Amino acid sequence: MRPNIASLSLLCCLPITLLAQSARQEKTINLPAGASVEAVSVSPAGNLIAAICSDHVVRVWSARSGDLMRTLEETSECMYCALAFSPDSRRLASAGNSGVSVWDLAARKKVATISPPFGGSPALAFSPDGKLVATADGDGFVRVHDANTGALRATATEFLVELLAVAFSPDGKSVLAGGADKAVSIIDSETGKVARVLPKQSGVVSSLDVSRDGNRAAVVYHSAESFLEENHVILWDLEKGTVLADFQKPGIVMIGGAFVRDHYVLAATSANQLTLWSLP
Amino acid sequence: MLTRRDVLQKCVALGSVVIASNFSPEAMLAAFQDREKQVRKPTPPNVLGPFYKRLTPVNNILRAPGDPGMPLTLFGQVFNTRGDVVPDAMIEIWQTNHHGHYDLEGYRYRGKLTVGKSGAYSFESVIPGHYPDRICQHTHYLVVAPGHKTLVTQLYFATDPVFEGDPAKNYSRDPLLQTPELIRPVMLTGDPNEVHAKVQFELCLERL
């Protein structure tokens, strides 16, 4: 089962509840009857929230008001879903079993289509300049595409198992990817060659992000036996390839997170709650 | 009311259908109707992973002597939606072992084969265990054939306790299972001391 989808489905049983920075502020977005959330993403500007819904529609709401801003009909059966906003928050890439689509949100149009390999793309990410989209594909390859045309730019072919998480380095020169291989590989985004691999762990990589200065990576690992069990997140020193911190808490399942300024904000579930953690 | 013959003749007259010179309209109508009778519904797709592994070796004997679990033979044929046998299709399967564990380091309970002219296939395995994150026991299939849409799907077992003997009613207990069509009956053979399960799973591909 897909880790983020499973976790978020559990979390986001109707309706979606948005927890603002202040724990007292809470916003609720109602979905159409019978629809649930398959994957969700918040724009880097913090102004939009997008979700792939089980009725095969991508919806984009204002994070401030909760108003529905856009409806993007796509993802024919929504079997494998991932979303990523471009760094300027103007574009949204959605991955489903029907392929990856890059949407211009203001123009309300699809600007690029990336044909799917079999199995779809469990994870995708924009480059910092928004010109490239990297996909971790179900067939075990990592591919880098032109975000404007969908044209293939590079393919990393050195993996055997499916990768589940992907992120660009801040300079756009590298793509970090990991998954069922239980390791994080640092890939040259122009050639697709693996330049370095962080030490392998015992768990499957389900989420990763790189700090803005490019010095650290936060990687969420899960047991290969279950994505719903207690797990841990490791903060890596990317230059040295060493562990800076290994965070785990009894009773919580870590889903993923993002670097916000100098901290890594981690989302986790426990006892029907979404909890946010800040790691220095 | 227009008959099929009328519609076909109109199509011929308007150029929507072109008939080869040695093919009479009557013969074509008969062939057309014959084809229509053979139309098959494509096998429903299902999610791929997340534990697909590339470069699976060619092997249809996945069960090793002494492996725990009920021996299982998976067999069937590959067709397309026109009802034609699809020769040269490549079928790849992977599943957990009896204990619900996927082999990520090696290729246990992973195998592939290429079907022959008959489109027939068979794998020797065991009934898969319950992977902890999934509701149902299942075997993954990847079917690739020239001129056809690649099929990624999963086979489920009607004997799975989660269905409580009624897969048609209870299939949706697994949120990834959106149709009971992927749940196949399990035939038990052999004597009580050596029960062997057999599951027939026909695969129908969409033409490109």
Contacts between the chains, C-beta under 8 A, distances in Angstrom:
chain1	res1	chain2	res2	distance
A	1	B	50	7.6
A	1	B	133	4.4
A	1	B	134	5.9
A	1	B	176	7.1
A	2	B	47	7.4
A	2	B	49	7.8
A	2	B	50	6.3
A	3	B	50	7.5
A	6	B	133	6.7
A	9	B	175	7.4
A	77	B	45	7.0
A	79	B	45	6.9
A	79	B	46	7.3
A	79	B	47	4.9
A	80	B	47	6.3
A	80	B	48	7.0
A	97	B	45	7.1
A	118	B	48	6.9
A	118	B	142	6.5
A	118	B	144	7.6
A	118	B	150	4.4
A	118	B	152	5.3
A	119	B	47	7.9
A	119	B	48	3.2
A	119	B	49	6.3
A	119	B	52	6.4
A	119	B	152	5.5
A	120	B	48	6.9
A	122	B	49	7.2
A	122	B	50	6.6
A	138	B	48	4.5
A	138	B	49	5.8
A	138	B	52	6.3
A	138	B	152	7.8
A	139	B	52	7.3
A	139	B	54	7.0
A	140	B	52	6.7
A	140	B	53	7.2
A	140	B	54	4.2
A	159	B	54	7.5
A	160	B	53	5.5
A	160	B	54	4.9
A	160	B	55	6.1
A	161	B	51	6.9
A	161	B	52	7.2
A	161	B	53	4.9
A	161	B	54	7.4
A	161	B	104	6.0
A	162	B	48	7.4
A	162	B	49	4.7
A	162	B	50	5.2
A	162	B	51	6.7
A	162	B	52	5.1
A	162	B	53	7.7
A	164	B	50	5.8
A	179	B	50	7.0
A	180	B	49	7.8
A	180	B	50	6.1
A	180	B	51	5.7
A	180	B	53	7.7
A	180	B	104	5.5
A	181	B	104	7.8
A	182	B	104	7.6
A	204	B	50	7.6
A	224	B	51	7.7
A	224	B	102	6.8
A	224	B	104	6.1
A	225	B	100	7.7
A	225	B	101	7.0
A	225	B	131	7.7
A	225	B	132	5.4
A	225	B	133	7.9
A	226	B	132	4.2
A	226	B	133	5.0
A	227	B	133	5.5
A	228	B	132	7.7
A	228	B	133	6.0
A	229	B	132	7.8
